[in-house]
Amino acid sequence: MHRAQSRFVVAFAGLGLVAVASATHAQDVEWRSYGSDAAGTKYSPLDQIDRDTIGDLQIVWRQSVLPEAMREGHEDFTPSVAAQNTPLMADGRLYISSALGTVAALDATTGEVLWFDTPPDRDGEPFTRVRQTRGVAWWDDPQSDDARVLAVVGSYLVALNARTGERYPDFGDGGEVDLTQGFDRPWETFSWGSPPLVVGDIVVIGSAMTDVTNPNMPAMKEMPPGDVRGFDVRTGEQVWIFHVVPREGEPGNETWLTALTEDRASWEYSGNTNMWAWPSADEELGLVYVPLSTPTNDYYGGYRPGDNLFAESLVCLDARTGERVWHFQAVHHGIWDYDFPAAPNVIDLQVEGRSEPVKAVAAVSKQAFTYVFDRVTGEPVWPIEERPVPPGDVPGEWYAPTQPFPTRPPAFDQQGTTVDDLIDFTPELRRDALEIFEQYVTGPLFTAPSLVDESPGGTKGTLQMPGVVGGADWG
């Protein structure tokens, strides 16, 4: 930890006035979680900035996401180019995950750097290269003055004193927890895609085990699963682990069948099924809502026949124990990379025909659906129908005959492709569009991926709509 008294320039333009307003209000108008609160509302009741006053905003300070003091002695280190974090605001301070993946505290009124954390040297380099730096988590003890900032720095979970920046020596091993440990199937590296979520005294952390593929890559068969874990916020002890690919004897294990080319069930070697998006929670109920992604491989599932629970599912867990309360699978045997990409919204919903508001949770998807459930029972608020979808013809692939379609609300983006979607600004453009369109396999939502056919009249693959970035995507 280092204290800093200097000010630097770059990235927080426009936050100054918001920070000043927040610092003068009570806790309920602070921003103590990535999505404002554990429910993921992304809402602030502050009303100083509205359509009448927004034109009067002026920048009162700027601050870098990479203060020069953090680079001293390490000027050659290349930081992350994806500083995507939302600062937390509590007790008059902003807490950021820097472009180096480490944590800094700023004075919300002036932008002054109050302290920053420097991890221990690892192989002569204190910083760990990361794909993105998406933020930190906050926890405070209502029975004492203990307030902590939790962050994933490289492959380590760290707990920092929110006021001083000091690491807690009794948290994990000397102030940090090695997140490569604690898995049933060991893996040398740990990757993550979202900040931690604190629910009560539990820090919930997902995994993103090499969750990047494309149709030109070889079909991966064996990867570790991106299990979700809960850690004690005071000690760093791993309290529970939820197996996103169920082990033998666990519910859902029967949905991982044995491929014809294998002598063991696919759950034994299949992985990913990550929670790279951020979860949300109902703190009063002690329930956390986990959005999960596609298993290994994104576009070919011949090595993992079956529906593959809990891939591409919304899973409700008891935050204290990690036990599954309910789940819903939005894609059976995913071969489209249709991950759940964003935190579900915990909302109280007034539904026509019901006298009382429904305690609901709503999750948007890459396929442009919004799935809405009773967040206690998991029952859909409106019917979700299983409808037949077109089979594919890739050798060795296993195809689910149906997929879930919500009846309400309607899809918020185009689904599937037809000739009616093509431009017709001029006859020539229409002709060219048809010529290109006919080179691909096309059809409704969930039209299966296809192989490139280089023979005369063959197709170049499948046009997928929405594509792999949605529909909905991160956030």
N, C-alpha and C positions, 0 to 999 in steps of 0.2 A: 504494500500500500504506500502511496505517496500523496502528500498534500501539495497542492499547487495554488499559487496566487496569481499566475499570469493568465491573460486572455488571448485567444487565438481566433482566426477567422476561418469560416467556411459555411457550415451547413444549416444552422437552425433559423434561417430567415423566416420571419412571420410567426414564430412561436413566442416571441417576447411578450406581447400584450396578453396572449392567452395565459402564459405563466403568471404574469402579475395578477390577473383576475383570479386564477386558481389559488394563489398563495394567500388570498385574503378571505377565502371561504372555508367552510367546515369540511370535514372528511368526505361527505357525500358528494362533493363536487371535485374531488381529486381524481386522478387517473392512476389507479393502483394496480391495474392489470393490462395486459396487452390490448384487450378489447374493451377497456374501461373498467370492466368488472368480470367476475368469473362467469357470468351469464352470457358474455360476449355481445352485449348490447351496442357497444361503440357509441354510447350516448352520454352527453353531458347536459345537465340542466342550466348551465350558464347562459345568460341571455344578454350579455353586454354587446356581443357581436351579432347583428342581424342584418337584414337587407338594407336597412336605413343607415347603419354605421359602418358597414364593411368597407365602403369607399374611403373612409377616414383612417384606416389602419396605416401605421407606419412602422418600419423596422426599428426596434429600440436596441437590439443587440444581435450579433451573429456569433456562432460558436462552431468550431470544427468537431466532426466526429472522430478526428484523429489529432488530438493536441500534440504539439511538437515535443512537449516534455515526455510523452510516452514513447517517443521514437529515439530519445537520446541513447547513443551507443548501439542502435539497431537501425541505422538509417538505410541500410541496404535491404531491409526486409520489405517484401511486397505485401501490402495489406489486401484484405478482401475488397473486391470492387462492388460488392452487393451489400452495402450498409442499408438494410431495409427496416431497421428497428423503429418501433414507436416508443418514444421516451415515456417512462412512468413519471407521475408527479405525486409527491407526498411530502407533507411537512415543509413546504416551501422549497423543495429541491426537485430537480429532474435527474432521473437515473437512465443512463444510456448504455447500450452495448456498442463499443467503439468499432471502428473499421478494422481493428486488430482482434475483435472478438472479446476484448476485455471490457471491464465495467468502469464507468466514471460517473461522478456526481457533480451536478452543476447547481449554482444558485439560480433559482427560477426567475428572480427579478433582474439579475445583472448578467447572467450567462457565465459568471466566473467559475472556473474549475476548482472545486473544493477538495476532491481527492480522486485518485484513480488506482486501480488494482494492477499489479504486475505479477503474473504467475511465476513460479520457480523456473529456473533455466532447465530446459530439456534438450539434451544434445547441443548445448551451447546457445540455444535460442529460446527466449522466454515465451514467445508467441506461437500460436498454432494456426496454421493456414486453414481457413474455413471458407465454405461456399457462400455463406451469407451470415449476417449478424442481425437477428430478428428480435432481440429484446431480452428483457429480464423479468423476474417476478418479485413480488413484495409479500412479506409476512410480518405481522407484529403480534406480540403477546398482550392480550387485554389485561392480564394480571401483573404486568411489569412494563419496564421501558425498553424491553428487547424488541428491536425492529431490524429486520434482515432483508437484504437483497440477494436473491438466488439467481444464479446464472450458469449456463453451460459454457465453459471455456475450453475449446478443443474437445477432448474426450473426458472432461472432468466437470462434475457438479460442484460449485463453490458456494459458500455462504459468507456474506460480507456484512459487517456491522453498518447499518444504513447511515449512521451519523459520522463514523470515523473511517470507514473503508477497511478496517482490520478484518482479517480472516479469523474465524473461530477455531482455535486449536483443537477443541473437542468435537468438531464436526468432521466425520470421516477420518481420514489419515492426515492430520496436520492442517485441517481446513478444507479438504477437498475429497471427493469420492471419485474413484476411477470407474467410469461408466462402461468400460470394456469388460468389467467383471460382473458376475451375478446372472449371466445368461446360462440357460441349460445347454445351449450349443455354443461353445466359445468362439469368439471372433476377435481378430487382432485389432480392428479399428472400430470406432463408434462414430456414426454420423447422425445429425439431427437437423430438423427443418423448421422447428418452431420453439418459442421460449417455453420454460416450465409453466405449469399452472399449480397454484397452491390452493388446496381445498382443506379447510380446517388446519390440521397439523401435518398434512401429507403433501409432498411435492410430487406431482404427476409428470412423468417424462416419457415421451415417445421415442421412436428410433426411425432412422431413414437409411436402411442398409443398401447403399449403392442403388438407389431408386432412379436410375437414369438409363433408359434403353431407347433404341430406335429400330425401325424395321430392317436397317442394314447391318445390325449387329448379330452375331451368332446367338441362337436361342439358348439362354442360360438355363441350366436345370437346377443346380445346387447353389443356394444362398442361405444365410442365416435369416430367421424371421425377425421382423421389427417389433419385438415384444414391448408392451407398455408396462411401466413399473412405477411403484409408489415408494417414496423415501421419507423417513422421519425428518421433519424440518429442523429439529434441534440437534439430532445426533448424526444424520446422514445415513443411518441404517436403512438397508433395503427392506421394506415391510412386506411388499407383495410384488408378484409378477403375473401379468395376464398374457397367456400364450395366444397370440393372434392366429397361429397355426396350431390347433389343438393337439395335445399329445394323446397317446393311447389311453383309452378309458375316459377321456374328457368329452363333454358334449361338443358335437361338430366334427369330431375326428372321423366319423363315418362318411363325411362328404369328401374325403381325400382317398380316391380309389387307387388301385395299382395299375400302372400302365402296362400294356401288352409287352413292352420291351424291357420291363423291370422285374426284379425278383423281390422287391420290397414296396411297401405302400408309399405313396407320394408325399405324405406328411413328414416322412423321415428326412427328406432332403430339400423339400421346397421351402422357400423363405419369402423375404420382403413382407408384403401385407403391412406396410409401415403406417405409422401415424406421423406423417410429415407435416400435416396441418395441425392447427392448434385445437385442443379440446375445449369444452366449456363445462359448467357445473351448476347445479342447484345447491348452493351452500347450506340452505336450511334442511334439505332432504339428505344431504351428504352423498349426492349422486353425481358422477362425472360422465360426460357424453363424449365418446371417443370415435372420431371419424377415421376410417381405415382405407387402405389403398389396394392396388392390384398385386397379386402374388407374382413370383418368378414364373415366367417371363411376361412382360407386358402384353405381347401380341401373339404369343404361341403358348398353348396350355396342354399340348399333347403329353407332356411328362407328368401332368397333374390332373388326370381325369376326375370329374366330379364337380359339385357346386363350389367347393373350396371355401367353406366358412373358416374364419370370419372376414375373409377378404371383401373389400368394397362394401363393408357393413357399417352401420351406426350401432355402436355397442354401449350400453349403459352399465356402468360398474359402480359398486359400492366403493366410495373413495377411501374408506377406512381399511377395507380388506382386499380390494381388487376382485371380489366375486362378481360374476356376471349376473345382472338383474334381468335384462332383456336385450334383444338385438333385432336388427332388421337388415337383411342383405339386399342391397339395391341392384346388384349385378351378380347373376349366377355364372360361375366359371368365366371370369373376366378375361377378355382378349382385346380390349379397346383402350386400356389405360384410363378407365373412367373412375379414378380415385374420388373419394370424398375430399374436396380440396380446401375446405374452410371450416371454421368453428361453427357448430350448430348454435342457433339462437334460442336461448331459454326465455320463453315469453308466456304471458297469460293472455289467452285468445278468446274473444267473444265470438261464439259460433251461433249462427242462426238456428233457432229451434231449441237451444239449450239455455236454461235459466241462469246458470252460473258460468263464469269464465272457465275455460279449460286450461289446466296447467300443462302447457305444451312445450315441445322442443321441435324446431324446424331446421332442416338441413338442406342446403342447396347442393347441386351436383354438377359435374362436368357435362352430363347429358342434358342439362337445362331443366331438370325437374326440381321441385321443392317438395320434400317429404316431411309431413307434419304428423307428430305422434303425441299421445298423452305421455308426458315425460315420466310419470310414475309407473304406468302399466306397460307402455310400449304399444298400445293399441293405436292404429291409424285414426286420425281425426276424421278423415274422409277415406272412402274405400281405395285400396290399391289393388289393381287387377293383374293377374298373371296372364299375359297374352303371348301367343305363338310368335316366334321371330324366325327369319330365314336361316336355314342351316348353311354351312360353308362346305368347301370341298378340299381343304388342305389335308394332305395325307397325314394320318396319325393324330389329327386333332380330335378333341371331344367337344361336342356342342350341347349347350343347354337348350332344351326345346322351347322354353318360355322365359320371359323377363318381366319384372314388375313395372307397371305403369300407374302412377298416381292419377286419380280422376279429378282431383282439385289440389292446388290451383293449377291453371294451365301452364304449359311449358313457356319459359321466358326467352327462348332462342330457337332458331330453326333446327329441326330434327330431320335427318335424312336428306337425300338429294334426288331431284327429278329434273326432267328437261324444262319444266315450268320455272325453275330457278335461274335459267340462263338469260343473259342479257340479249336484248333485241333492239338496240339503239339504231342499228342499220342492218339491212339484209346481209351484208358482208360479215359484220361482227357476229350475227346470229349463226351464220354458216360456220365460221371459225370456232365458235363456242361449242356447237354440236359436234364438230370434228374432234375436238379435244375431249369432250364429255364421253364420247363413245369409246374412247381408249381405256376406260376404267369400269370396274364393277360398281354399280350404284344401286341405291335402294333406300328403304326406310331406316329409322334408327335401329341399331344393333345388326345391321348388315355385316356379315363376318369379314375379317381380313382375308385377302386372297394372295396367291403367289403371282409373281410377274410371269407372263406367258410370252416368250419371245418368238413364238411361231407366227406365221402370217395371220392377221386378224386377232391376235392375242391381246390381252389386256395388261395394263401396267400396275395393277393393284386395285385397292378399294378406296373410293372417296368416302371419308368419314366426316359426318356432320351431326353434332358439334365435333371439333377436333380434340386433340389431346390437351389443349389449353382451355377447353370449355367453350360454351357454357360458363359456369362459375369456375373461378380459379383461386389462387392463394388469397387468404384474408377473409 
